[in-house]
Amino acid sequence: MDQEALARLEAALEAGPCESPCLRCGEKQWYSRRYDAFFCPRCDAWAEEACEDPHCEYCAGRPERPSLALDIE
């Protein structure tokens, strides 16, 4: 992911890098305040599944992949 796309994703997800590594690729995970979830920008994957609560303010609107948040803006 190029720097411009990463900056757009950071804004869309209200996110920033963390110290914990991605279990798939080893790169640093990011944390999204908007969705209260960790994700890997390189793998374009959430670190954990969304909860099943249809009324959850974080998970109910979370896109399937982090990059799809750019389409929601």
Stockholm file with secondary structure:
# STOCKHOLM 1.0

chainA/1-73         MDQEALARLEAALEAGPCESPCLRCGEKQWYSRRYDAFFCPRCDAWAEEACEDPHCEYCAGRPERPSLALDIE
#=GR chainA/1-73 SS CCHHHHHHHHHHHTEEEEEEECTTTCSEEEEETTTTEEEETTTTEESSCCCSCTTCTTTTTCCSSGGGHHHHC
#=GC SS_cons        CCHHHHHHHHHHHTEEEEEEECTTTCSEEEEETTTTEEEETTTTEESSCCCSCTTCTTTTTCCSSGGGHHHHC
//
